[in-house]
Amino acid sequence: MTHPFSLQGRTALVTGATSGLGFEMARALAAAGARVLVNGRDAARAAEAAARITGLVPGSMAEGLAFDVADAAGMEAALADAPDIHILVNNAGARDRRAFLELDAAALQRLMDATVMGPALLCRRLAPAMMAGGFGRIINVTSIAGPLARQGDAGYATAKGGLEALTRALAAEFGPHGITVNAIAPGYFLTTPNAAMAADAGVADWLARRTSVGRWGRPEEVAGAAVFLASEAASYVTGHVLAVDGGYLAHF
Ligand SMILES: NC(=O)c1ccc[n+]([C@@H]2O[C@H](COP(=O)([O-])OP(=O)(O)OC[C@H]3O[C@@H](n4cnc5c(N)ncnc54)[C@H](OP(=O)(O)O)[C@@H]3O)[C@@H](O)[C@H]2O)c1
């Protein structure tokens, strides 16, 4: 019997996988048996990340597939020769942490293009083949800023909230076709965009009190959720937002 978490025979596309959480999810999907298409904006960086994965996971299959998720035409061109994709992880997004009134129309548009429009267009592009095969897994990487708000982060929270709504909407629409659509909402992880905060002992003290596990998340700690949601084991899980946040949303 095949292991319920095995991804043998599946092909996965992970956007924004040259570093950070995307890289760790791509690595874990490859370790579970999937052929992984490692996306980023730069072809050399994407190929290098794919090579790192095959180096770290003996016998795994990974290759670069470069495009900018905010560039619909570039995305379409890059996917023209791609194999059928069974698992889509919409991980790439944009960040612009400023007060709402400092975000002009162009800044808001950039946030929406990378975080909502890109994932939506990828779903549109890949869902027909998933439907034809009777199997699909879409995993959108949202944030605890989906259900929660704070000052100075309105654009990001709005975009991630939109991606969370897209998750539920497509779960409803694609469910009868064998496609599940879920989200992973990370909490505070030690990735490059958080480097300044990670160097601040005050933030570590605050997370010690504010999360249940009492610390920052390590990037590899997001990976198990992606493997689970991509696998047969999660066949009856859809429209769900799985917080991987050390208990942040549950804790006060
Ligand atoms: N880290 C956290 O604490 C945290 C918390 C909540 C949510 N998240 C979400 O998790 C996701 C990953 O965050 P991270 O912290 O891992 O970021 P990261 O380390 O900066 O990695 C971002 C990745 O996305 C790629 N990328 C950026 N813009 C892209 C675009 N337009 N098209 C394609 N690829 C793009 C980058 O590669 P190239 O530069 O090579 O293109 C890189 O591989 C984001 O959606 C973020 O909002 C993170």
The ligand as an SDF file (V2000), in Angstrom:
LIG
                    3D

 48 52  0  0  0  0  0  0  0  0999 V2000
    8.4140   34.6320    6.8640 N   0  0  0  0  0  0  0  0  0  0  0  0
    7.3270   34.8610    7.5490 C   0  0  0  0  0  0  0  0  0  0  0  0
    7.3730   35.0620    8.7780 O   0  0  0  0  0  0  0  0  0  0  0  0
    5.9840   34.8500    6.8620 C   0  0  0  0  0  0  0  0  0  0  0  0
    4.8370   35.0540    7.6460 C   0  0  0  0  0  0  0  0  0  0  0  0
    3.5850   35.0440    7.0390 C   0  0  0  0  0  0  0  0  0  0  0  0
    3.4860   34.8430    5.6810 C   0  0  0  0  0  0  0  0  0  0  0  0
    4.6140   34.6750    4.9410 N   0  0  0  0  0  0  0  0  0  0  0  0
    4.4550   34.4830    3.4920 C   0  0  0  0  0  0  0  0  0  0  0  0
    5.2390   33.3910    3.0690 O   0  0  0  0  0  0  0  0  0  0  0  0
    5.6740   33.6040    1.7370 C   0  0  0  0  0  0  0  0  0  0  0  0
    7.1890   33.4220    1.6640 C   0  0  0  0  0  0  0  0  0  0  0  0
    7.8030   34.3430    2.5460 O   0  0  0  0  0  0  0  0  0  0  0  0
    9.3500   34.2260    2.9450 P   0  0  0  0  0  0  0  0  0  0  0  0
    9.4880   34.8850    4.2470 O   0  0  0  0  0  0  0  0  0  0  0  0
    9.8130   32.8260    2.7620 O   0  0  0  0  0  0  0  0  0  0  0  0
   10.0280   35.1670    1.8200 O   0  0  0  0  0  0  0  0  0  0  0  0
   11.4840   35.1340    1.1670 P   0  0  0  0  0  0  0  0  0  0  0  0
   12.4670   34.3800    1.9970 O   0  0  0  0  0  0  0  0  0  0  0  0
   11.7730   36.5660    0.8080 O   0  0  0  0  0  0  0  0  0  0  0  0
   11.2400   34.3190   -0.1510 O   0  0  0  0  0  0  0  0  0  0  0  0
   10.4360   34.8450   -1.1430 C   0  0  0  0  0  0  0  0  0  0  0  0
   10.6170   34.0100   -2.3930 C   0  0  0  0  0  0  0  0  0  0  0  0
    9.7120   34.4720   -3.3740 O   0  0  0  0  0  0  0  0  0  0  0  0
   10.4080   34.7690   -4.5850 C   0  0  0  0  0  0  0  0  0  0  0  0
    9.6470   35.8440   -5.1920 N   0  0  0  0  0  0  0  0  0  0  0  0
    9.4460   37.0890   -4.7130 C   0  0  0  0  0  0  0  0  0  0  0  0
    8.6210   37.7770   -5.5240 N   0  0  0  0  0  0  0  0  0  0  0  0
    8.2880   36.9260   -6.5290 C   0  0  0  0  0  0  0  0  0  0  0  0
    7.4750   37.0540   -7.6770 C   0  0  0  0  0  0  0  0  0  0  0  0
    6.8290   38.2000   -7.9330 N   0  0  0  0  0  0  0  0  0  0  0  0
    7.3630   35.9960   -8.5060 N   0  0  0  0  0  0  0  0  0  0  0  0
    8.0100   34.8360   -8.2520 C   0  0  0  0  0  0  0  0  0  0  0  0
    8.7980   34.6640   -7.1730 N   0  0  0  0  0  0  0  0  0  0  0  0
    8.9350   35.7040   -6.3300 C   0  0  0  0  0  0  0  0  0  0  0  0
   11.8400   35.0390   -4.1780 C   0  0  0  0  0  0  0  0  0  0  0  0
   12.7320   34.5920   -5.1550 O   0  0  0  0  0  0  0  0  0  0  0  0
   13.4760   35.4970   -6.2310 P   0  0  0  0  0  0  0  0  0  0  0  0
   14.0070   36.7040   -5.5120 O   0  0  0  0  0  0  0  0  0  0  0  0
   14.5610   34.5480   -6.7140 O   0  0  0  0  0  0  0  0  0  0  0  0
   12.4450   35.8230   -7.2570 O   0  0  0  0  0  0  0  0  0  0  0  0
   11.9840   34.0830   -2.9820 C   0  0  0  0  0  0  0  0  0  0  0  0
   12.2820   32.7830   -3.4440 O   0  0  0  0  0  0  0  0  0  0  0  0
    5.1870   35.0080    1.3440 C   0  0  0  0  0  0  0  0  0  0  0  0
    3.9650   34.9120    0.6520 O   0  0  0  0  0  0  0  0  0  0  0  0
    4.9530   35.6680    2.6870 C   0  0  0  0  0  0  0  0  0  0  0  0
    3.9850   36.6950    2.6450 O   0  0  0  0  0  0  0  0  0  0  0  0
    5.8640   34.6780    5.4930 C   0  0  0  0  0  0  0  0  0  0  0  0
  1  2  1  0
  2  3  2  0
  2  4  1  0
  4  5  1  0
  4 48  2  0
  5  6  2  0
  6  7  1  0
  7  8  2  0
  8  9  1  0
  8 48  1  0
  9 10  1  0
  9 46  1  0
 10 11  1  0
 11 12  1  0
 11 44  1  0
 12 13  1  0
 13 14  1  0
 14 15  2  0
 14 16  1  0
 14 17  1  0
 17 18  1  0
 18 19  2  0
 18 20  1  0
 18 21  1  0
 21 22  1  0
 22 23  1  0
 23 24  1  0
 23 42  1  0
 24 25  1  0
 25 26  1  0
 25 36  1  0
 26 27  1  0
 26 35  1  0
 27 28  2  0
 28 29  1  0
 29 30  1  0
 29 35  2  0
 30 31  1  0
 30 32  2  0
 32 33  1  0
 33 34  2  0
 34 35  1  0
 36 37  1  0
 36 42  1  0
 37 38  1  0
 38 39  2  0
 38 40  1  0
 38 41  1  0
 42 43  1  0
 44 45  1  0
 44 46  1  0
 46 47  1  0
M  CHG  2   8   1  16  -1
M  END
$$$$
